[in-house]
Amino acid sequence: MFGCFRILAAIPGFFVSSLILMLLWGVFAPQIGLPKINYAQAMLVTITIWLVVAPLFAVGARQDWFIRRYQ
């Protein structure tokens, strides 16, 4: 029932995560010889990471639910 509200609550987290990624990348990239990225590129990296990690969390949560329910 509250799934839509959880999605809306994650939106600011996405933008903050992108900002933090951009700032940290700017600190570490010159030290390892990589070019700096701008905010749009940081958003692209962040959404890619979220799309990979979110299903893993969903499977982990579902498995925990399955174990608690049927034991």
N, C-alpha and C positions, 0 to 999 in steps of 0.2 A: 504494500500500500504506500509506503514512504519511499519507494525506489526513485521516483522522480525528484524528490527533495534531496536525496543523496547525490544524484547526478548534478543538480544545481549547486550543491555545496562543494562539489569537486572542482567547479569551474575556476574559482579564485585560486585554488591550490595549483592548478595547471599553470596559470600565469606567474605565480610566485615561484614555482619550480623552474620555469623557463628563465626567469630573471636570475635566480641563484645559479643555475647552470651557466648562463652567459658570464656572470661575474667570476665564478670559479674557473671557467675555461680561460678567461682573460688573464688570470693569475698564473695558471700552470702551462698554458700552451707555449709561451715563449721559452720556457725552461726546457721543454722536450722537443722544440723545433717545429711545432704545428702552428698554422695560422690562427688568428683570433676569429671568432664567429660573432655575428650580430644577433639581435634579439629574434628576428624571424627564423634564423637557422637554429637558434636554441629552442624555439617552439617546435620546430620540425623534429629535432632530436628528442625532445621531451615527449611528444605525442607518440613517436616510434617506441620509446621505452615503455610508455604506459600501455600501448597496444600489445606489447610482448609480455609484460608483467601481469596485467590485469587478469588474463585467463589463468595464469598460474595461481594467483590468489583465489580465484573462484573455484578452481579444482581443489585446492587445499581446504577451503572453507566447506565445500560440499562433502569432501571425504570425512572431515571432522564431524559434520552433521550426521553422516551415514553411520559412523562408528558409535556416536552417542545414542542414536535412535534404535539401533538393532543389537545392542548388547545388554 
